[in-house]
Amino acid sequence: MAPVRVAAVQVGSVAFDLAASIGKLEDYVATAAQGGAKLVVFPEAYLSAYPRFLSFEIGRRTDENRHWYKQYVWSSMKVPDGAEGFDWLSTEAGSESAGREFESFRKLCQIAKKHNVFLSVGIVERSIVGATLFCSNILIDSNGVLLSKHRKLMPTAAERVVWGTSSATNQPAFLGTDHKPTDNLPVVWCPSLGFRIGGNICWENYCPLQRYALYRKGVSLYLAPTADARPTWLPSMQHIAMEGRTFVVSANQFQKASDFPEDYPARVAAGGKDEVWSRGGSCVVSPLGEVLAGPLWDEEGIIYADIDSDDILGAKLDMDCAGAGHYAREDVFKFDIRT
């Protein structure tokens, strides 16, 4: 295969404003496409906010808590059940006059198709029924078709207050429909890119069995959208790239207090100072742990790398941790995913 240009977009949300965040996303997608990118990767929870410093007390809820959770739900987005592999744009359900519930999802499909890119976006996803929120990542192909959706299995620490947990499959909202459960640990073959694409969100990448599940599914382009701006993140990405013998693309937000509404509690507490809440650190890493692009710190921007799927096989000369009948050592270990 010819090398493919990938782009990691380090950009902050217009927090709690879904339409404005999508508008900003399209501007960056257009720039990345003009720069030759065929895959454009956005950070964790880009649509429409990583709820940084939003606090709730155990055993006590206030009117302010409920106000901000309501704002969060309003600015989240819904993804249709069973949309994977379905041409949503060409159906009546996806038309301008129908499917208003999924208007934001439809807009993302249009953006990917318009700019002829594969689009990976971290979203705050609202359940079809009720107001449960999930930290999810979706991958849309250059025809505007959803290839995969992954909901964070276990939100980290206090994230669990506002985000729900998920399981190995995404169940349809309504029993008895034609929709079937979909894989929540997906790795999808993208022939035009020459890669099997999968990934984990933020600190899911510190869960060894969850990483291994993707290795066993043959991931060769591993996406790691994050909200972690610590200097320890880059060596973690290098470790994963070398462990899985996979390319890794990690995108984070460069986020400031001014990205949030003026009455957002943490911004009020900042007393008018435009503090940096996330420095970024987006990067692209080769299967041998070489940093191909980044890390990018302290600014919004796009980093690019040209990657070649043919490099994967050579990288496995000395290590193939999930190779069935070989490095996997199935005579010693047993691995299974409950579905």
Salt bridges, closest charged atoms under 4 A:
GLU26 OE1 - LYS107 NZ 3.58
GLU26 OE2 - LYS114 NZ 3.26
GLU26 OE2 - HIS115 NE2 3.35
GLU44 OE2 - LYS152 NZ 2.80
GLU57 OE2 - ARG60 NH1 2.35
GLU96 OE2 - ARG106 NH1 3.45
GLU101 OE2 - LYS78 NZ 2.66
GLU125 OE2 - LYS149 NZ 2.81
GLU125 OE2 - ARG151 NH2 2.93
GLU159 OE1 - LYS152 NZ 2.94
ASP183 OD2 - LYS217 NZ 2.85
GLU204 OE1 - HIS150 NE2 2.73
ASP228 OD1 - ARG230 NH1 3.16
GLU243 OE1 - ARG211 NE 2.75
GLU243 OE2 - HIS239 NE2 3.42
ASP274 OD2 - LYS256 NZ 3.89
ASP298 OD1 - ARG279 NE 2.83
GLU300 OE2 - LYS24 NZ 2.95
ASP306 OD1 - ARG5 NE 2.78
ASP318 OD1 - ARG245 NH2 2.88
ASP320 OD1 - LYS316 NZ 3.71
GLU330 OE2 - ARG216 NH2 2.86
ASP331 OD2 - ARG329 NH2 2.68
